[in-house]
Amino acid sequence: MSDYRELTNIIHTGVRQTAEQENSEAVFMTSSFAYASAEEAAGKFGGDLDGNVYSRFTNPTVELFEKNWRC
């Protein structure tokens, strides 16, 4: 039988835990995001400001996956 401890540590390396002490990154199950103002929304949708606009375009869950699993 293999020792899975090393693999478990590799999988969990870099996981940023919040005060909830979760074992994995949060999954953002939303299709849209809120903005403080119409100007902020326009800036993000127009590409002048960084941030999420719509889950098919930008999504914190997908961004995290891409960052952690690049070949």
TALINGI-V567543 format. One record per pair of residues at least 12 apart in sequence whose C-alpha atoms are under 10 Angstrom apart, sorted by the first residue. I is the first residue (numbers start at 1). J is the second residue. D is the distance in Angstrom with one decimal. If there is no record, write none. Layout:
<<I:J:D> <I:J:D>>
This chain:
<<11:24:9.3> <11:68:10.0> <12:24:7.3> <12:25:9.4> <13:68:10.0> <14:68:8.7> <15:68:9.8> <25:61:8.2> <25:64:8.4> <25:65:9.6> <26:60:9.0> <26:61:7.3> <26:64:9.6> <27:59:9.7> <27:60:8.0> <27:61:5.6> <27:62:9.0> <27:64:9.6> <28:55:9.1> <28:59:7.5> <28:60:6.7> <28:61:5.8> <28:62:9.1> <29:55:8.8> <29:59:9.3> <29:60:9.8> <29:61:8.5> <30:54:8.6> <30:55:6.9> <30:59:8.6> <31:53:8.8> <31:54:5.8> <31:55:4.9> <31:56:7.6> <31:57:9.9> <31:58:9.7> <31:59:8.6> <32:52:8.2> <32:53:6.5> <32:54:5.0> <32:55:6.3> <32:56:9.3> <32:58:9.7> <32:59:9.2> <33:51:9.5> <33:52:6.8> <33:53:6.2> <33:54:6.8> <33:55:8.5> <33:59:9.5> <34:52:9.2> <34:53:8.7> <35:52:9.7> <35:53:9.3> <41:53:7.7> <45:57:9.9>>
